[in-house]
């Protein structure tokens, strides 16, 4: 039996996520090496950079929600993408790793010594991912391209951030959508969602229309009057469809087959989604991503 905290933890779904992103980065870098663009990899929730490092984040209610759903697995799942990206060949011109948590951010410094050949091309950012990405995207992209990986601990990614990425017309986006770890758990059967939770969902989807999509009014006739109640009609598949359609509204090319990532209880915690902002290169990018995710 493998020891906890060293290889093999997190199960096959951890490997699926990292393997999918790794395959795409290798294909992307191979193509981009033949182009004139400078290209970067941006990991917006980089964690410690290594899955072996397990640091409990007790400051985030969303992190606690994920932990309650899947025990120790989420942190194992979230760490590791930074080191995976640095091992990809051909290499990227630049690596940007963002981590807001100061404890985890300090661990990221090890990347520069452990990947000394790439140290000068590694940029570490201790900041809120939404804030940094909006500034990062607000530049001239004529001679630059990037792959951005949004790998949140909960529902921290705002729709405005995704929209800003789409507007660059230059970025390929991989995003973990919090299907079972966030959205589904907030959708109460009776539709009585408090305002704070509604705002989280509004920020995630960029609109309030999700409520009418996920709930239906049901009439209940009685002897004295007609009453109506609200009933949840959303399921994992309809939530997936809604989010993919939202991506299609702002990106010219979107993979139609996001990959569900399950915990040990077969609950789909996340969807691994892909979208390409460049109109010319988007179809090719989606073809590669779709093959990696598995055609539907």
Backbone as a ProteinNet text record, in pm:
[ID]
protein_1_A
[PRIMARY]
XXXXXXXXXXXXXXXXXXXXXXXXXXXXXXXXXXXXXXXXXXXXXXXXXXXXXXXXXXXXXXXXXXXXXXXXXXXXXXXXXXXXXXXXXXXXXXXXXXXXXXXXXXXXXXXXXXXXXXXXXXXXXXXXXXXXXXXXXXXXXXXXXXXXXXXXXXXXXXXXXXXXXXXXXXXXXXXXXXXXXXXXXXXXXXXXXXXXXXXXXXXXXXXXXXXXXXXXXXXXXXXXXXXXXXXXXXXXXXXXXXXXXXXXXXXXXXXXXXXXXXXXXXXXXXXXXXXXXXXXXXXXXXXXXXXXXXXX
[TERTIARY]
85.2	0	88.1	54	133.7	111.6	216	205.1	128	52.4	-18.1	83.3	57.8	144.5	256.8	271.7	374.8	321.2	314.3	259.7	125	52.5	-66.9	-186.8	-175.9	-291.4	-383.9	-511.1	-605.7	-678.4	-627.5	-698	-681.1	-750.4	-733	-781.7	-877.5	-929.3	-824	-735.9	-623.9	-536.1	-504.4	-418.7	-485.5	-616.4	-688	-674.2	-692.4	-681.5	-542.7	-442.4	-305.2	-259.7	-297.3	-257.2	-320.5	-447.2	-515.6	-447.4	-419.9	-354.9	-213.3	-141.7	-4.8	0.1	-90.2	-94.4	-121.5	-213.3	-244.5	-126.7	-61.9	51.6	163.4	187.8	291.9	255.7	129.6	85.1	88.2	44.4	41.2	182.5	275	411.9	478.5	447.5	503.1	457.9	330.4	276.5	332.7	336.4	376.2	525	604.4	747.6	771.8	678.4	691.9	631.2	573.9	509.9	599.7	558.3	637.7	605.6	506.5	458.8	545.5	550.5	599.1	479.8	501	386.1	415	311.5	324.6	223.3	257.6	164.1	131	2.5	-42	-126.4	-79.9	-150.9	-207.1	-338.4	-398.5	-418.4	-417.6	-429.9	-324.2	-199.7	-85.5	-62.2	-120.3	-97.4	48.4	103.1	243.6	333	271.3	348.4	370.8	347.5	374.2	260.5	210.7	100.9	142.3	273.9	318.9	296.1	285.3	265.2	115.9	73.3	-67.4	-79.4	-137.6	-155.6	-303.1	-364.6	-507.4	-537.4	-625.4	-668.2	-794.3	-781.7	-896.9	-958	-906.6	-956.4	-1069.6	-1091.4	-1192.1	-1308.8	-1429.8	-1548.2	-1568.8	-1527.2	-1541.3	-1448.1	-1326.8	-1232.9	-1288.1	-1351.8	-1409.8	-1527.2	-1600.6	-1713.1	-1663.5	-1556.7	-1499.8	-1446.1	-1377.7	-1321.7	-1430.8	-1542	-1652.1	-1710	-1704.2	-1760.6	-1669.8	-1538.8	-1448.3	-1330	-1341.3	-1235.2	-1104.5	-995.9	-863.7	-830	-915.7	-882.2	-866.3	-948.6	-939.2	-800.6	-731.9	-601.1	-501.6	-514.1	-428	-455.7	-581.8	-624.1	-575	-573.7	-546.4	-398.5	-312.4	-170.3	-106.3	-1.1	78.3	83.6	-11.4	-15.5	104.3	156.9	271.3	395.1	427.1	544.3	525.4	402.1	373	401.4	358	378.1	526.1	603.1	745.8	821.9	765.6	831.1	794.4	697	652.1	761.2	781.4	870.9	792.5	812.9	899.3	856.4	946	921.5	846.7	784.3	718.3	820.4	789	878.5	871.2	754.8	733.2	633	654.1	564.1	520.7	390.2	336.9	251.2	291	219.7	162.1	30.3	-41.4	-93	-69.4	-121.6	-144.3	-267.8	-303.3	-261.7	-272.7	-239.7	-89.1	-50.1	91.8	171.9	112.4	183	214.1	114	137.2	231.1	218.5	303	451	483.5	623.3	679.5	593.8	636.9	671.2	606.6	631.5	775.7	843.4	981.6	1070.7	1033.8	1113.7	1117.2	1018.4	1016	1139.3	1183.8	1297.9	1427.8	1442.2	1563.5	1551.6	1432.7	1413.6	1407.9	1377	1378.8	1471.1	1595.8	1691.6	1712.8	1696.7	1714.6	1604.2	1492.4	1379.7	1356	1442.5	1420.7	1395.9	1472.2	1459.7	1328	1262.9	1136.6	1014.5	1039	930.3	896.4	769.9	721.7	620.8	647	558.6	479.1	348.9	260	178.1	197.4	120	4.9	-106.6	-217.4	-345.7	-457.5	-585.1	-585.1	-622.6	-615.8	-705.9	-826.7	-917.5	-858.4	-803.7	-746.2	-626	-534.5	-414.4	-448.1	-537.4	-567.2	-632	-712.7	-773.6	-667.6	-566.2	-455.3	-369.1	-343.1	-259.3	-319.4	-451	-517.9	-529.4	-517	-534	-403.8	-361.8	-239.9	-253.4	-155.9	-154.6	-106.6	-192.7	-162.4	-115.6	-83.3	-48.6	66.4	166.1	282.8	293.1	183.9	186.7	66.1	86.8	-19.2	0	-102.9	-91.2	-194.3	-161.7	-258.1	-279.3	-404.1	-437.9	-511.6	-468.9	-534.7	-596.5	-729.1	-802.9	-842.2	-770.1	-781.3	-818.9	-941.2	-976	-999.9	-997.8	-1025.5	-1174.9	-1253.2	-1396.9	-1462	-1528.4	-1599.4	-1538.2	-1404.7	-1337.2	-1331.4	-1345.7	-1334	-1462	-1445.8	-1559.4	-1579.8	-1705.1	-1734.2	-1665.7	-1654.2	-1586.3	-1442	-1378.3	-1241.9	-1239.3	-1332.3	-1340.5	-1368.8	-1456.3	-1491.6	-1371	-1291.5	-1171.5	-1071.8	-1059.1	-971.8	-1019.6	-1150.5	-1205.6	-1178.9	-1182.8	-1164.5	-1022.6	-925.5	-787.8	-775.3	-860.4	-852.5	-719.1	-655.8	-520.3	-494.1	-586.3	-560.9	-644.9	-580.6	-652.1	-676.8	-797.7	-836.8	-875.8	-812.9	-858.2	-914.5	-1032.5	-1094.4	-1164.1	-1143.5	-1216.5	-1343.6	-1455	-1584	-1632.6	-1666.7	-1704.5	-1845.6	-1863.6	-1996.1	-2058.3	-2001.4	-2055.9	-1998.4	-1878.9	-1813.4	-1867.7	-1940.3	-1989.7	-2132.7	-2154.7	-2284.6	-2397.9	-2385.1	-2495.6	-2532.9	-2435.1	-2462.5	-2531.8	-2515.2	-2580.1	-2725	-2759.6	-2893.9	-2990.1	-3049.2	-3145.1	-3266.9	-3322.1	-3438	-3557.1	-3573.8	-3689.1	-3662.6	-3541.4	-3509.3	-3482.3	-3485.4	-3463.7	-3312.9	-3249.6	-3105.6	-3082.2	-3001.9	-2981.5	-2902.7	-2909.8	-2856.5	-2706.2	-2633	-2487.2	-2451.9	-2525.3	-2500.4	-2545.8	-2653.9	-2698.4	-2592.3	-2529.3	-2425.5	-2306	-2272.5	-2162.9	-2195.7	-2318.1	-2360.2	-2372	-2417.6	-2422.5	-2282.8	-2185.8	-2048	-1988.9	-2025.1	-1972.3	-2027.9	-2159.1	-2223.5	-2231.6	-2209.4	-2214.9	-2354.2	-2454.1	-2592.6	-2680.6	-2805.6	-2900.8	-2993.1	-2981.3	-3073.3	-3059.9	-2951.9	-2933.5	-3051.1	-3111.1	-3218.5	-3336.9	-3377.7	-3491.7	-3457.3	-3328.4	-3286.3	-3284	-3257	-3240.7	-3363.7	-3463.7	-3584.5	-3710	-3817.7	-3947.1	-4053	-4149	-4261.4	-4366.3	-4411.7	-4513	-4639.8	-4753.4	-4880.5	-4937.1	-4985.2	-5051.4	-5192.4	-5288.6	-5427.6	-5484	-5551.4	-5620.6	-5766.4	-5844.7	-5987.4	-6009.9	-5921.3	-5942.6	-5871.3	-5750.9	-5678.4	-5573	-5510.1	-5401	-5268.7	-5185.7	-5053.4	-4947.7	-4833.6	-4723.1	-4598.6	-4521.4	-4394.4	-4284.1	-4162.2	-4046.6	-3978.1	-3943.3	-3881.5	-3754.5	-3650.1	-3524.2	-3539.8	-3501.9	-3506.8	-3366.9	-3269	-3131.8	-3070.2	-2988.7	-2905.8	-2764.2	-2672.3	-2534.1	-2523.7	-2600.6	-2590.8	-2644	-2753.8	-2810.9	-2725.2	-2661.3	-2569.6	-2449.2	-2397.2	-2285.3	-2322.4	-2438.3	-2482.9	-2495.7	-2546.7	-2565	-2430.7	-2331.9	-2201.5	-2129.9	-2135.4	-2071.6	-2135.4	-2266.5	-2334.5	-2293	-2270.5	-2222.5	-2084.4	-1998.2	-1866.1	-1878.3	-1971.6	-1989.7	-2036.9	-2097.2	-2144.6	-2029.5	-1912.5	-1802.7	-1675.3	-1662.7	-1546.4	-1586.9	-1502.7	-1536.1	-1531.6	-1452.3	-1440.6	-1439.6	-1526.1	-1538.3	-1549.7	-1473.6	-1485.6	-1622.8	-1699	-1834.8	-1840.3	-1724.4	-1721.6	-1633.2	-1671.4	-1590.2	-1578.9	-1467.4	-1439.1	-1484.5	-1580.5	-1619.5	-1512.2	-1478.1	-1376.2	-1443.3	-1440.9	-1517	-1431	-1495.3	-1426.4	-1448.2	-1400.3	-1408.9	-1552.1	-1645.8	-1785.8	-1863.1	-1788.8	-1846.5	-1933	-1901.3	-1966.4	-1878.8	-1935	-1854	-1825.6	-1706.9	-1671.2	-1650.2	-1583.2	-1547.2	-1572.7	-1581.6	-1576.3	-1450.3	-1369.3	-1252.5	-1295	-1299.7	-1353.2	-1242.3	-1265.7	-1167.7	-1236.9	-1174.5	-1224.6	-1105.9	-1118	-1010.7	-1060.9	-982.7	-1025.9	-988.4	-893.8	-847.7	-934.5	-989.7	-1081.5	-1012.9	-890.7	-819.8	-770.4	-707.4	-650.1	-745.4	-861.8	-955.6	-1001.1	-1043.3	-1088.7	-983	-857.7	-749.8	-729	-731.1	-712.6	-821.7	-946.4	-1057.9	-1049.3	-1003.9	-989	-889.6	-777.8	-679	-737.3	-800.7	-859.2	-969	-1050.8	-1161.6	-1109.6	-1004.8	-945.1	-888.9	-827.8	-771.8	-881.2	-987.9	-1098.1	-1180.5	-1176.3	-1254.9	-1376.7	-1386.8	-1495.3	-1630.3	-1730.6	-1867.3	-1952.5
-120.5	0	124.6	219.1	341.8	427.5	495	583.8	708.7	761.1	887	998.3	1091.1	1207.2	1187.7	1074.3	1051.8	1003.8	956.9	923.7	854	838	755.7	806.5	920.1	968	1042.8	1051	1127.4	1045.1	926.5	838.8	877.2	803.1	820.2	956.1	1015.8	1145.7	1255	1245.5	1338.4	1324.5	1202.3	1176.8	1219.9	1203.7	1245.2	1395.5	1471.7	1616.6	1657.7	1610.2	1649.7	1596.4	1474.3	1416	1490.2	1531.9	1604.7	1737.9	1813	1942.8	1925.1	1826.5	1801.7	1768.4	1683	1646.8	1768.8	1851.9	1970.2	2066.8	2088.9	2180.8	2134.6	2004.7	1951.6	1973.9	1948.9	1969.6	2117.7	2200.5	2345.6	2400.8	2362.6	2412.8	2366.9	2246.6	2194.9	2279.4	2314.6	2398.9	2540.4	2596.5	2735.9	2758.8	2655.3	2669.4	2705.7	2671.1	2698	2832.4	2901.5	3030.2	3144.6	3265.2	3383.3	3438	3379.5	3433.9	3392.5	3481.9	3445.3	3384.9	3273	3207.3	3169.5	3185.3	3166.6	3065.9	3007	2922.6	2995.9	3009.9	3081.4	2988.2	2963.1	2878.7	2970.8	2991.6	3095.6	3057.3	2928	2881	2773.1	2817.2	2725.7	2639.1	2674.1	2596.1	2601.9	2487.4	2481.1	2443.2	2396.5	2350	2200.3	2137.8	1995.1	1927.9	1816.2	1745.8	1684.2	1660.4	1602.4	1695.3	1825.7	1922.9	1935.7	1901.2	1913.8	2018	2132.9	2240	2273.4	2254.3	2278.2	2427.1	2470.6	2609.8	2623.4	2674.6	2688.3	2828	2911.6	3048.1	3061.5	2959.8	2968.4	2875.7	2930.1	2847.2	2752.6	2794.6	2709.1	2590.3	2611.5	2501.3	2400	2449.7	2360.4	2283.8	2347.3	2280.8	2165	2187.7	2081.4	1970.1	2007.9	1908.1	1822.4	1885.4	1810.9	1710	1744.2	1656.8	1540	1561.2	1456.6	1431.8	1467.9	1437.8	1503.9	1429	1483.8	1494.8	1443.1	1435.5	1569.2	1672.3	1794.2	1856.5	1870.6	1934.4	1852.3	1719.2	1633.5	1658.3	1680.9	1702.1	1835	1938	2072.1	2102.2	2043.1	2071.7	1991.2	2045.5	1968.4	2019.1	2100.4	2143.3	2230.6	2306.5	2393.3	2312.3	2213.2	2131.5	2047.2	2003.1	1928	2013.8	2139.4	2229.5	2255.6	2267.5	2294.9	2176.2	2058.4	1939.6	1916.3	1992.7	1974.4	2017.8	1938	1971.7	1961.1	2056	2174.4	2270.1	2350.5	2442.2	2567	2633.7	2761.6	2874.1	2989.4	3104.9	3165	3148.8	3213.4	3132.7	3128.8	3058.9	3156	3169.5	3259.9	3178.7	3177.7	3102.4	3198.8	3194.7	3286	3207.8	3259.9	3198.1	3305.6	3318.3	3421.7	3385	3256.8	3212.5	3224.3	3298.9	3326.7	3201.7	3111.2	2988.2	2904.4	2884.6	2807.7	2881.7	3015.5	3093.3	3075.6	3070.8	3052.4	2920.6	2817.9	2687.5	2694.4	2786.8	2798.8	2838.4	2904.1	2946.3	2827.7	2708.9	2589	2557	2603.6	2576	2630.9	2747.1	2810.7	2733.7	2673	2594.8	2454.7	2398.9	2264.8	2261.7	2375.1	2388.3	2505.2	2493	2602.9	2647.7	2555.4	2591.4	2682.8	2688.5	2772.9	2887	2899.9	2994.3	3136.5	3180.4	3319.7	3344.2	3235.9	3249	3224.7	3198.9	3174.6	3303.3	3341.7	3459.5	3414.5	3446.3	3408.6	3530.4	3513.9	3625.2	3592.3	3669.2	3653	3753.9	3713.2	3806.5	3729.2	3799.8	3742.5	3714.4	3594.5	3553.7	3639.2	3669.4	3750.4	3887.7	3950	4083.8	4081.1	3986.2	3979.9	3950.8	3856.3	3817.1	3930	4010.6	4122.6	4221.8	4245.1	4332	4264.3	4136.1	4059.1	4056.7	4043.1	4034.3	4169	4275.3	4410.1	4460.6	4397.3	4438.7	4405.2	4444.1	4413.3	4269.2	4186	4044.6	4010.2	4108.7	4083.9	3984.5	3992.5	3904.3	3803.8	3789.4	3699.3	3604.9	3489.3	3390.8	3328	3259.9	3198	3087.7	2997.3	2899.9	2935.3	2955.2	2986.4	2867	2825.8	2716.8	2773.6	2772.1	2816.8	2693.5	2673.1	2551.9	2592.1	2644.6	2705.1	2603.9	2654.4	2572.5	2563.8	2642.6	2645.2	2722.7	2833.1	2913.3	3053.2	3060.2	3189.5	3257.5	3181.8	3240.3	3316.9	3443.2	3526.9	3524.3	3535	3535.4	3652.2	3764.7	3879.8	3846.1	3760.4	3717.8	3631.4	3537.5	3451.2	3534.5	3632.4	3720.5	3803.1	3848.5	3924.6	3838.2	3712.3	3618.7	3600.2	3585.4	3566.6	3687.2	3805.8	3928.5	3944.4	3871.7	3883.9	3831	3738.4	3670.4	3598.4	3564.5	3508.5	3396.9	3371.3	3277.3	3150.8	3036.6	2909.7	2887.4	2850.4	2840	2698.2	2648.4	2528.1	2573.4	2525.1	2566.6	2449.6	2440.3	2343.1	2410.2	2362.7	2416.5	2337	2404.8	2335.2	2279.7	2169.5	2112.6	2058	1949.6	1890.3	1950.1	2008.6	2066	2202.9	2266.2	2400.5	2421.7	2428.7	2468.9	2377.9	2249.1	2157	2160.7	2176.8	2177	2305	2411.1	2536.9	2544.7	2458.3	2462.1	2381.3	2448.6	2382.4	2335.1	2225.3	2168.6	2264.1	2339.5	2428.8	2566.6	2588	2715.1	2829.6	2801.6	2906.2	2924.7	2998.1	3021.5	3160.7	3171.3	3303.2	3392.9	3522.8	3621.9	3606.8	3573.6	3558.6	3446.1	3334.9	3222.5	3255.9	3332.3	3374.9	3461.8	3548.2	3634.2	3553.6	3448.5	3361.7	3298.4	3251.9	3190.9	3294.3	3414.7	3522.6	3555.7	3561.2	3589.6	3478.8	3355.7	3241.2	3234.7	3256.2	3245.1	3378.1	3488.9	3619.2	3668.3	3607.6	3647.9	3581.8	3627.6	3570.7	3467.5	3449.7	3361.5	3215.4	3180.1	3041.5	2994	3086.7	3046.1	2989.4	3060.3	3013.3	2888.1	2869.2	2749.5	2627.1	2647.4	2534.6	2506.6	2596.5	2579.7	2600.9	2534.1	2551.6	2579.6	2662	2686.6	2577.7	2522.1	2416.9	2466.8	2452.8	2494.7	2384.2	2426.5	2333.4	2383.5	2311	2352.7	2301.6	2391.1	2353.3	2396	2363.7	2396	2547	2620.9	2764.4	2850.1	2810.2	2892.4	2807.5	2871.1	2807.5	2861.7	2774.9	2813.6	2760.7	2823.2	2776.4	2760.2	2659.1	2635	2628	2641.1	2632.1	2498.4	2433.7	2301.6	2295.5	2238.2	2222.2	2117.3	2153.7	2058.7	2033.2	2105.3	2091.1	1960.1	1902.1	1788	1814.7	1724	1746.2	1775.6	1703.4	1719.6	1855.5	1899.3	2027.5	2145.1	2131.2	2235.8	2242.9	2126.6	2120.9	2190.6	2157.5	2216.6	2367.5	2413.1	2557.7	2629.6	2575.6	2641.6	2638	2524.8	2515.7	2615.1	2630	2727.9	2870.4	2897.2	3030	3056.5	2956.5	2971.3	2998.7	2931.2	2947.4	3087.9	3156.1	3292.8	3392.4	3360.1	3457.4	3406.4	3274.9	3218.8	3169.1	3190.3	3140.4	2989.1	2923.8	2778.3	2720.3	2621.3	2558.5	2407.1	2331.2	2185.8	2146.2	2066.2	2031.3	1919	1862.5	1743.1	1760	1847.8	1862.2	1728.8	1710.5	1584.2	1590	1506.7	1503.4	1432.9	1491.1	1435.2	1394.4	1265.5	1207.5	1182.9	1190.6	1148	998.5	945.1	801.4	752.7	846.8	810.5	828.6	850.6	867.3	992.7	1093.5	1223.7	1311.2	1371.4	1457.1	1591.6	1604.1	1727.4	1842.7	1814.5	1920.2	1874.4	1974	1950.6	2017.6	1944.5	2003.6	2052.1	2184.9	2247.3	2318	2331.1	2398.6	2496.1	2613.6	2713.2	2788.3	2826.4	2897.9	3034.2	3138.2	3274.8	3321.7	3254.1	3297.9	3237.8	3322.1	3274.9	3186.1	3220.5	3143.6	3009.4	3011.3	2888.8	2807.2	2864.2	2798.3	2659.6	2641.1	2508.6	2399.6	2432	2334.5	2305.4	2410.6	2394	2305.9	2328.8	2250.3	2105.5	2084.7	1948	1869.1	1933.4	1868.6	1841.9	1945	1930.7	1827.2	1826.3	1730.6	1586.9	1564.4	1430.6	1390.1	1485.3	1456.2	1426.1	1504.5	1487.2	1361.6	1318.5	1201.9	1245.5	1205	1250.8	1198.7	1285.5	1245.4	1247.4
0	0	0	-89.5	-98.2	25.1	68.7	183.7	145.5	242	217.8	207.2	107.6	94.6	-2.3	-64.7	-168	-299.7	-380.6	-509.5	-492.2	-589.6	-591.1	-512.6	-444.2	-371.2	-465.2	-430.5	-510.8	-614	-648	-739.2	-885	-972.7	-1116.9	-1165.5	-1095.2	-1140.5	-1130.7	-1032.5	-1023.7	-1146.4	-1179.7	-1294.6	-1424.4	-1433.5	-1554.3	-1578	-1473.1	-1486.8	-1531.4	-1458.3	-1489	-1623.5	-1656.3	-1784.1	-1901.1	-1886	-1992.9	-2021.4	-1915.8	-1932.4	-1987.4	-1935.4	-1980.5	-2129.7	-2175	-2316.8	-2404.3	-2357.9	-2437.5	-2442.6	-2328.6	-2325	-2418.1	-2422.3	-2510.8	-2657.5	-2692	-2829.9	-2866	-2773.7	-2794.7	-2816.4	-2728.8	-2739.2	-2868.7	-2911	-3036.9	-3155.6	-3156.5	-3263.5	-3255.8	-3134.2	-3117.9	-3144.6	-3129.8	-3159.5	-3304.9	-3390.6	-3533.1	-3571.9	-3471.2	-3495.8	-3448.4	-3477.1	-3442.4	-3303.5	-3237.1	-3109.9	-2991.5	-2891.7	-2759.5	-2685.5	-2617.4	-2555.5	-2410.9	-2327.7	-2183.4	-2131.5	-2017.6	-1943	-1813.9	-1784	-1664	-1578.9	-1457.5	-1361.4	-1253.4	-1256.5	-1173.5	-1027.5	-997.8	-859.2	-839.5	-836.2	-848.4	-725.9	-610.8	-489.8	-448.8	-414	-374.3	-491.3	-599.4	-713.5	-711.8	-596.5	-581.5	-507.7	-559.3	-494.1	-360.8	-341.2	-214.5	-96.9	-124.4	-17.5	10.2	131.9	168.9	279	243.8	341.5	347.6	462.6	477.4	479.3	392.7	389.8	472.6	592.9	682.1	675.9	584.3	576.1	476	395	290.6	319.2	323.1	345	228.1	108	-8.9	-1	50.8	67.4	166.5	272.4	371.4	312.5	221.6	157.3	72.3	-4.1	-86.2	2.3	110.3	200.6	263.4	298.2	358.1	259.4	131.9	29.7	-2.8	-1	-48.5	42.7	169	264.5	228.4	226.2	202.6	54.7	-30.8	-171.9	-243.1	-216.1	-294.5	-298.4	-185.3	-187.8	-268.2	-257.2	-336.9	-485	-514.9	-652.7	-707.4	-623.7	-671.9	-692.2	-613.8	-625.3	-737.4	-796.5	-889.9	-1031.9	-1074.7	-1213.8	-1252	-1156.8	-1187.6	-1223.1	-1140.6	-1168.1	-1293.8	-1318.9	-1440.9	-1564.5	-1560	-1674.1	-1700.1	-1595	-1610.3	-1669.1	-1662.3	-1718.8	-1865.1	-1915.5	-2053.3	-2151.2	-2251.7	-2362.2	-2492.3	-2585.1	-2577.7	-2465.8	-2423.7	-2313.3	-2359.8	-2263.8	-2290	-2273.6	-2330.5	-2316.1	-2176.6	-2113.2	-1983.7	-1902.4	-1771.6	-1680.6	-1571.3	-1553.9	-1452.4	-1355.6	-1229.6	-1127.8	-1024.6	-1008.7	-919.7	-800	-682.2	-560.4	-455.3	-410.4	-313.1	-171.8	-135.5	-0.7	24.2	126.7	149.5	184.7	258.5	295.7	173.5	88.9	-32.6	-127.3	-131	-220.6	-187.6	-59.2	-19	-70.3	-75.7	-126.2	-275.2	-347	-490.3	-522.3	-428.6	-451.7	-487.8	-440.2	-468.2	-616.6	-690.8	-834.5	-905.2	-863.5	-930.8	-909.7	-793.3	-768.9	-828	-823.7	-877.3	-1030	-1090.5	-1236.8	-1271.2	-1231.7	-1244.2	-1388.5	-1483	-1624.1	-1674.6	-1600.9	-1640.4	-1541.4	-1441.3	-1331	-1379.8	-1477.1	-1523.7	-1597.8	-1637.5	-1710.7	-1621.9	-1493.4	-1398.1	-1323.6	-1328.6	-1256.4	-1151.8	-1025.4	-915.9	-869.9	-861.4	-828.7	-704.9	-598.1	-475.7	-479.6	-539.4	-559.9	-585.5	-584.6	-621.8	-771.3	-810	-950	-1038.9	-994	-1075.4	-1104.6	-1001.1	-1017.5	-1110.6	-1088.4	-1171.3	-1317.2	-1341.5	-1479	-1559	-1493.4	-1565	-1611.6	-1528	-1567.9	-1674.2	-1655.5	-1747.6	-1888.1	-1895.4	-2025.6	-2096.2	-2020.9	-2076.3	-2137.6	-2246.8	-2316.3	-2464	-2541.4	-2683.9	-2703.4	-2758.2	-2775.1	-2916.7	-2994.3	-3134.3	-3150.4	-3063.8	-3076.3	-2961.3	-2885	-2770.2	-2770.9	-2712.6	-2692.5	-2554.5	-2503.4	-2371.6	-2354	-2263.2	-2211.4	-2065.1	-2026.2	-1887	-1827.1	-1709.6	-1637.3	-1510.7	-1504.6	-1386.8	-1306.3	-1197.3	-1116	-973.3	-953.4	-824.3	-713.6	-590.4	-472.9	-444.9	-515.3	-494.6	-608	-574.2	-674.1	-685.1	-677.1	-676.4	-812.9	-920.3	-1054	-1088.4	-1126.1	-1164.1	-1315	-1357.2	-1500.8	-1571	-1503.7	-1563.7	-1601	-1521.5	-1551.8	-1677.5	-1686.3	-1804.2	-1929	-1913.1	-2024.9	-2070.3	-1975.1	-2007.7	-2084.6	-2045.6	-2116.5	-2260.1	-2278.9	-2413.4	-2502.9	-2444.8	-2522.7	-2578.7	-2523.1	-2573.3	-2715.5	-2753.3	-2883.5	-2900.5	-2788	-2795.8	-2695.7	-2605.3	-2495.8	-2510.3	-2485.5	-2472.4	-2323.1	-2288.9	-2148.8	-2110.3	-2004.3	-1935.2	-1800.9	-1767.1	-1641.5	-1573.8	-1442.8	-1362.3	-1311.7	-1359.9	-1317.3	-1196.8	-1085.8	-961.3	-965.5	-1035.3	-1057.5	-929	-876.7	-755.2	-629.2	-639.7	-522.3	-485.8	-577.3	-550.7	-595.2	-727.3	-780.9	-735.2	-758.4	-727.7	-580.4	-494.2	-349.7	-303.9	-379.8	-342.9	-391.8	-486.9	-544.5	-457.4	-360.5	-270.6	-348.7	-306.7	-376	-377.3	-268.5	-260.2	-320.2	-372.2	-436.3	-341	-209.8	-109.9	-87.3	-176.8	-170.1	-112.9	-9.3	50.3	-44.1	-19.1	-111.9	-133.2	-27.6	-40.8	-137.2	-128.6	-218.6	-360.9	-372.7	-505.6	-573.5	-495.3	-551	-599.4	-526.2	-570.2	-704.4	-718.8	-843.8	-955.4	-921.9	-1021.3	-1073.2	-981.5	-1020.4	-1106.4	-1075	-1148.7	-1290.4	-1303.6	-1434.5	-1509.2	-1438.9	-1503.9	-1533.8	-1473.5	-1495.3	-1389.7	-1383.5	-1287	-1350.5	-1482.3	-1554.7	-1515.4	-1446.4	-1403	-1316.5	-1241.2	-1149.9	-1227.3	-1331.9	-1411.3	-1490.9	-1519	-1591.8	-1502.7	-1374	-1282	-1195.6	-1201.7	-1119.5	-1203.3	-1161.7	-1225.8	-1120	-1158.9	-1069.1	-1088.6	-978.3	-982.5	-913.6	-981.3	-922.5	-834.9	-719.4	-628	-601.1	-650.6	-634.4	-502	-434.5	-311	-321.9	-222.6	-225.6	-224.3	-154.2	-136.2	-240.8	-283.6	-381.3	-453.3	-549.4	-624.4	-573.1	-519.9	-472.5	-568.8	-567.1	-650.8	-564.5	-597.3	-530	-634.4	-587.5	-676.8	-653.8	-763.4	-753.5	-838.1	-781.8	-854	-964	-1086.1	-1197.6	-1253.6	-1204	-1253.5	-1205.6	-1292.1	-1254.2	-1305.5	-1282	-1322.3	-1472.4	-1553.5	-1698.4	-1743.4	-1687	-1729.1	-1682.4	-1565.9	-1519.3	-1611.3	-1650.5	-1746.4	-1877	-1930.2	-2056.7	-2045.1	-1933.9	-1913.6	-1915.5	-1844.1	-1837.7	-1972.7	-2041.3	-2173.5	-2269.8	-2264	-2349.8	-2315.2	-2187.5	-2147.7	-2208	-2206.6	-2267.5	-2417.9	-2482.9	-2627	-2663.6	-2568.4	-2594.5	-2608.1	-2549	-2550.1	-2617.4	-2634.7	-2703	-2841.8	-2943.3	-3076.6	-3088.3	-3001.6	-3007.2	-2865.6	-2843.1	-2711.1	-2729.7	-2650.3	-2654.5	-2600.9	-2677.3	-2634.3	-2533.1	-2498.3	-2413.7	-2290.8	-2197.9	-2076.7	-2003.7	-1935.7	-1868.3	-1723.2	-1682.1	-1540.4	-1458.4	-1345	-1256.8	-1125.8	-1098.2	-988.2	-864.9	-748.7	-626.8	-607.2	-496.9	-472.7	-455.1	-430.1	-415.2	-545.9	-655.5	-788.7	-802	-722.6	-735.8	-825.4	-929.9	-1017.6	-950.4	-892.6	-823.2	-919.5	-1031.6	-1126.6	-1269.5	-1358.7	-1502.6	-1554.2	-1629.4	-1692.4	-1829.9	-1845.6	-1966.9	-2045.9	-2176.8	-2262.7	-2357	-2374.6	-2469.2	-2529.2	-2655.7	-2724.9	-2771.1	-2742.7	-2772.2	-2912.4	-2976.3	-3108.1	-3218.5	-3302	-3405.2	-3508.4	-3544.7	-3647.2	-3593.9	-3478	-3423.3	-3338.4	-3306.1	-3217.7	-3260.2	-3386.3	-3428.8	-3411.7	-3443.5	-3425	-3277.1	-3195.2	-3051	-2991.9	-3032.1	-2980.4	-3028.7	-3150.3	-3200.2	-3112.7	-3078.8	-2993.8	-2854.1	-2798.6	-2663.9	-2661	-2764.7	-2769	-2774	-2851	-2856.6	-2719.9	-2649.9	-2518	-2416.7	-2421.4	-2325.9	-2356	-2479.8	-2519.5	-2597.8	-2721.7	-2808	-2759.2	-2777.9	-2746	-2871.6
[MASK]
++++++++++++++++++++++++++++++++++++++++++++++++++++++++++++++++++++++++++++++++++++++++++++++++++++++++++++++++++++++++++++++++++++++++++++++++++++++++++++++++++++++++++++++++++++++++++++++++++++++++++++++++++++++++++++++++++++++++++++++++++++++++++++++++++++++++++++++++++++++++++++++++++++++++

